Amino acid sequence: MLFAALLLFGLSAINGYASEKKKEPNCTVVIAADLHFDMPPETDQYHHVLAINALGERMRLDGVILAGDLFDKSDPRILDLYRQRWERGAGYMQIHYDTYPTFGNHDISPENGRPEQNRIGMEFNLHYLDSILLDMKNAGRIKNIHRSSRSYSFDIGGVHFVCGQLAAGDTTYCESNMQWIADDLKKYAADGRPVVYVQHYGFDKWALEWWTEEQRTQLFDILEQYNLAAFFVGHTHEASIQHYRGHEIHQVNNAWRDSDGNASFDVLTIKGKKVSVDTYEVIDGNGNFQKVEKK
């Protein structure tokens, strides 16, 4: 009797494990970029937050990823304003979802946005990023961190996300993260789960001034060994789709109205084998938005 009960329990456990393994990927995340928080008084810094929270009332959102240039300068007042808006909370003008930050060139080079030339003030911003990553690691929200570049990875809904900070292979403020990316994917994505990669520098012609074709090639030699589902960048302040080696590169717009129109952000949905990316334009400061087509 005891043997039969143990056998039944064992079979149930195996079946339960098998069914868990068979669960299809299912996640929806927002990708925003280039917030460029500046000194108070605040102007339109909260418009993105209201629109994303309003969107979350219509669909399930699992998190928000920021693709670089969070800060325009290095100053405690700027950081305080950013934290009021983009650290998760229940306030009306505060994001209601877990947020995953990525740094850009202006976060590393607060003086002039050129990390290869000037990094004065970088330590203040990096100290904040280190504290956030430590909190997320302790809470179990992220799986792996590259200590030097602060690149990190995490899973949501059966999808593996990698945040490469400025760019894969960048060494302006750190050791290259390229080998770390290869090791991370080998450890966490070898089972075929979808992979989403996020960094700041993009794939338009201007972006070649910031990271090289050799680094792009090396990164895709790694990524193409896995189930690359989506690739997101910021930096250029324009919503567009670039292409590289047959892959779509989703370039995310900046967070304020400028010469190319209203601010916007992207929404990535992965359900089973279906991957979709939609762009939502922020219409005003009242949480209103509309879906638009990328160029």
C-alpha positions in Angstrom: 0.0 0.0 0.0 2.8 2.4 1.0 4.8 1.5 -2.2 1.7 2.2 -4.3 1.1 5.5 -2.6 4.7 6.5 -3.1 4.6 5.5 -6.7 1.5 7.5 -7.3 3.0 10.5 -5.6 6.1 10.2 -7.7 4.2 9.9 -11.0 2.1 13.0 -10.0 5.2 15.0 -9.3 6.8 13.9 -12.6 3.6 14.8 -14.5 3.3 18.1 -12.7 7.0 18.9 -13.6 6.4 17.9 -17.2 3.3 20.1 -17.5 5.2 23.0 -15.9 7.9 22.6 -18.5 5.3 22.6 -21.3 3.9 26.0 -20.3 4.1 28.3 -23.2 5.9 31.7 -22.9 3.5 34.4 -21.9 4.5 38.0 -21.1 3.8 41.6 -22.0 6.3 44.3 -21.2 6.7 48.0 -22.0 10.0 49.3 -23.4 10.6 53.0 -23.0 13.8 55.0 -23.6 15.7 58.3 -23.3 13.8 59.9 -20.4 16.6 62.4 -19.9 15.4 63.6 -16.4 16.7 67.1 -15.8 16.6 69.5 -12.9 13.2 70.5 -11.3 10.8 72.1 -11.8 9.2 69.2 -13.7 7.6 69.6 -17.1 6.6 66.5 -19.1 8.6 63.9 -17.2 5.5 62.2 -15.8 3.5 61.9 -19.1 5.0 58.5 -20.0 4.1 57.2 -16.5 0.5 58.2 -16.7 0.1 56.7 -20.2 1.7 53.4 -19.3 -0.4 53.1 -16.1 -3.5 53.9 -18.2 -2.5 51.2 -20.7 -2.1 48.8 -17.9 -5.8 49.2 -17.0 -6.7 47.8 -20.4 -4.2 45.0 -20.7 -1.9 42.9 -18.4 1.6 44.4 -18.1 4.4 42.4 -16.5 7.0 45.1 -16.2 8.7 48.1 -17.8 12.2 48.1 -19.3 14.1 51.4 -19.8 16.6 51.5 -22.7 19.0 54.1 -21.4 19.6 57.8 -20.8 17.5 58.0 -17.7 19.3 61.1 -16.5 20.4 64.2 -18.4 22.9 65.1 -15.6 24.2 63.9 -12.3 22.4 65.5 -9.4 20.5 64.3 -6.3 17.5 66.5 -7.2 17.3 64.8 -10.7 17.6 61.4 -9.1 14.9 62.2 -6.6 12.5 63.2 -9.3 13.2 60.1 -11.3 12.6 57.9 -8.3 9.2 59.6 -7.6 8.2 58.6 -11.2 9.9 55.4 -12.1 10.3 53.4 -8.9 7.2 51.2 -8.4 4.5 52.6 -6.2 0.8 53.3 -6.0 0.9 57.0 -6.6 -1.0 58.7 -9.4 2.2 60.0 -11.0 4.3 56.9 -10.1 4.8 53.8 -12.2 2.7 50.9 -11.0 5.0 48.1 -12.4 8.4 46.7 -11.7 11.0 48.7 -13.7 14.2 47.4 -15.2 16.7 50.2 -15.8 19.4 50.3 -18.6 22.0 53.1 -18.7 22.9 55.1 -21.8 25.7 57.4 -22.7 24.3 60.4 -20.8 24.1 58.3 -17.6 27.8 57.4 -17.9 28.9 60.8 -19.1 26.7 63.4 -17.4 28.8 66.3 -18.6 28.6 65.9 -22.4 27.2 62.4 -23.2 30.6 61.2 -24.5 31.8 58.4 -22.2 35.0 58.0 -24.2 35.9 61.6 -23.4 34.3 62.5 -20.0 32.8 60.6 -17.1 32.6 63.2 -14.4 29.6 62.5 -12.2 29.4 58.9 -13.4 30.0 57.4 -9.9 26.9 59.0 -8.5 24.7 57.4 -11.2 26.4 54.1 -11.0 26.0 54.0 -7.2 22.2 54.3 -7.7 22.2 51.6 -10.4 24.3 49.3 -8.1 21.8 49.7 -5.3 18.8 49.0 -7.6 20.4 45.9 -9.0 21.3 44.6 -5.6 17.7 45.1 -4.4 16.3 43.3 -7.5 18.8 40.4 -7.0 17.9 40.0 -3.4 14.2 40.1 -4.3 14.7 37.4 -6.9 13.7 39.6 -9.8 17.0 39.2 -11.7 19.1 36.1 -12.2 22.6 37.2 -13.2 24.7 40.4 -13.1 28.0 41.3 -14.8 29.7 43.2 -12.1 31.9 45.5 -14.2 29.3 46.7 -16.9 26.2 46.2 -14.7 24.6 44.2 -17.5 22.0 41.8 -16.1 19.4 39.2 -17.0 16.0 38.1 -15.8 13.0 35.9 -16.7 9.4 37.0 -17.1 6.7 34.5 -18.2 9.1 32.0 -19.6 11.1 34.6 -21.6 14.7 35.4 -20.9 15.7 39.1 -21.0 19.2 40.5 -21.2 20.0 44.2 -20.5 23.4 45.0 -22.1 23.6 48.5 -20.8 25.3 50.9 -23.3 26.1 48.1 -25.8 27.6 44.7 -26.1 31.3 45.0 -26.0 31.4 48.6 -24.8 34.6 49.3 -22.7 34.3 53.1 -22.2 33.6 52.6 -18.4 34.0 48.9 -17.8 35.2 45.6 -19.0 33.5 44.1 -22.1 30.3 42.2 -21.3 30.5 40.1 -24.5 31.7 36.9 -22.8 29.2 37.4 -20.0 26.4 37.6 -22.5 27.6 34.3 -24.1 27.9 32.6 -20.7 24.5 33.9 -19.6 22.6 32.7 -22.6 24.3 29.3 -22.5 23.2 28.9 -18.9 19.7 30.4 -19.0 18.5 30.1 -22.6 19.8 26.8 -24.0 16.4 25.2 -23.5 15.0 27.2 -26.4 13.1 29.8 -24.5 12.6 33.2 -26.2 15.4 35.7 -25.7 14.8 39.5 -25.6 17.9 41.7 -25.8 17.9 45.4 -24.7 20.7 48.0 -24.9 21.1 51.7 -25.5 23.0 52.1 -28.7 21.2 51.2 -31.9 21.7 50.1 -35.5 21.1 53.2 -37.6 24.1 54.8 -39.3 24.7 57.4 -36.6 25.0 54.6 -34.0 28.1 53.3 -35.7 29.9 56.3 -34.1 29.1 54.7 -30.7 29.7 51.0 -31.2 31.5 49.2 -34.0 30.4 46.8 -36.7 32.8 44.3 -35.2 30.9 44.4 -31.9 27.6 44.0 -33.7 28.9 41.0 -35.6 30.2 39.4 -32.4 27.0 40.0 -30.6 24.8 38.4 -33.3 27.2 35.5 -33.6 26.2 34.8 -30.0 22.5 35.7 -30.2 21.8 33.6 -33.3 22.7 30.5 -31.4 19.5 31.0 -29.4 15.8 31.8 -29.9 16.1 35.5 -30.4 12.6 36.9 -30.2 13.1 40.7 -30.1 15.9 43.3 -29.9 15.3 46.8 -28.5 17.5 50.0 -28.5 17.1 53.7 -27.7 19.6 56.5 -28.2 18.5 58.0 -31.5 15.2 59.6 -30.2 13.1 58.2 -33.0 10.7 55.3 -33.3 11.7 53.1 -36.2 12.5 49.6 -37.2 16.1 48.9 -38.3 17.3 45.6 -39.7 20.5 43.6 -39.1 21.3 40.1 -40.5 17.6 39.5 -41.1 16.5 40.6 -37.6 14.3 43.5 -36.7 15.8 46.0 -34.4 13.1 48.0 -32.6 14.3 51.6 -32.0 12.3 53.2 -29.2 11.5 56.9 -29.2 12.4 59.5 -26.6 10.0 60.5 -23.8 8.9 64.0 -24.9 7.4 65.8 -27.9 10.0 67.1 -30.3 10.5 67.7 -34.1 9.4 64.2 -35.1 6.1 64.3 -33.1 4.8 63.0 -29.8 6.7 60.8 -27.4 6.0 57.1 -27.6 7.0 53.7 -26.1 6.8 50.1 -27.3 4.9 47.2 -26.0 6.3 43.7 -26.5 3.9 40.7 -26.2 5.1 37.1 -26.5 2.5 34.4 -26.3 3.6 30.9 -27.3 5.5 31.3 -30.6 3.8 34.6 -31.5 5.8 37.8 -31.0 4.3 41.3 -31.5 5.6 44.8 -30.9 3.2 47.7 -30.8 4.1 51.4 -30.5 1.9 53.7 -28.4 2.1 57.5 -28.8 1.7 59.7 -25.7 -0.9 62.3 -26.6 -0.9 64.5 -23.5 -0.3 64.7 -19.7 -3.6 63.1 -18.8 -2.7 59.5 -19.5 -4.2 59.5 -23.1 -2.4 57.5 -25.7 -3.0 55.9 -29.1 -1.4 53.0 -31.1 0.7 54.2 -34.1 2.7 52.5 -36.8 6.5 52.7 -36.8 8.3 53.9 -39.8 
